[in-house]
């Protein structure tokens, strides 16, 4: 005869009920914040050299914390809460190059938790200030690949939770619906001349956004293809081309927020149709060009995506095809005034913008070829 389980001590049961009540309040608080937020805009970008191919930027800089990572941070917090991983008095820790940490600091403050961002020392001062504005603190490390172990160590020593965006980004977001970025794109494209994009272009930081977009496209049975862009000093492109997920680098990407020194768990090459490796000078010159045609500044990763989209638009135009391309505008250039938009910063790192800027303008407006040999993997033809 089996023995009946021992009753839960009243004090422990009371603590469990109190914790569940806190979790419920935290979830409702995050959901209410979402309910107050509007969707992000879809901005047409003129490409005179490729008539018949329309380009749009999905402007994720208009989120409350100013970047694409606002969606990810919300999903990560809800995922952690519903898994029972967060505690009312425990800090949240995240390894980040900046934008995710800004958004996680926001959500930590929203539900009353302390937040620590483990970041490379090279992170822009504007991002550090934004984290501190939301009540977070930063723990800076010299080597980009050291952020992982430092985040784990701090979580152990403080009794906090390591949010670990690089592992959970691809699974925390509901890719079927719930106003994820892919669903938003397709709803906003509904009245455009080519409502189903030929391509969606997205750079990889964790790989979570490309996973969400690629899965949604397959779930809804669209013909749209996903192109992931990658900067210099990142292993994603080579891992996609070779299938080798063990690749490592000692250096980090100069394009903040994208590119990684190792292949992250959330990187899902099976939902990516093609990848393009973009030189850093092209990414940086591209955001100066976009400022001239949009009247606004974008972050460096948007430049990486724009170069990828421009390459695809030229490929489509050369093949006599018409259609639409949507690329992600990841964050605002106001976070990079001391770097990508600083003549001194660029000169100190050997970036000469003017010739590259002229080349991009000639390509986008007059059909001249780009001066860089862009490495591609997968099939970039539609």
Buried (B, 14 or more C-beta within 10 A) or exposed (E): EEEEEEEEEEEEEEEEEEBEEBBEEBBEBBEEBBEEBEEBBBBEBEBEBBEBBBBBBBBBBBBBBBBBBBBBBBBBBBBBBEEEBBBBEBBBBBBBBBBBBBBBBBBBBBBEBBBBBBBBEBBBEBBBEBBBEBBBEBBBBEEBBEBBEBBBBBBEEBEBBBBBBBBBBBBBBBBEEEEBBBBBBBEBBEEBEBEBBBBBBBBBBBBBBBBBBBBBBBEBEBEBBBBBBBBBBBBBBBBBBEEEBEBEBEEBBBBBBBBBBBBBBBBBBEBBBBBBBBBBBBBBBBBBBBBEEBEBBBBBBBBBBBBBBBBBBBBBBEEEBBBBBBBBBBBBBBBBBEBBBEEEBBEEEEBEBEEBBBBBBBBBBEBBEBBBEBBBBBEBEB
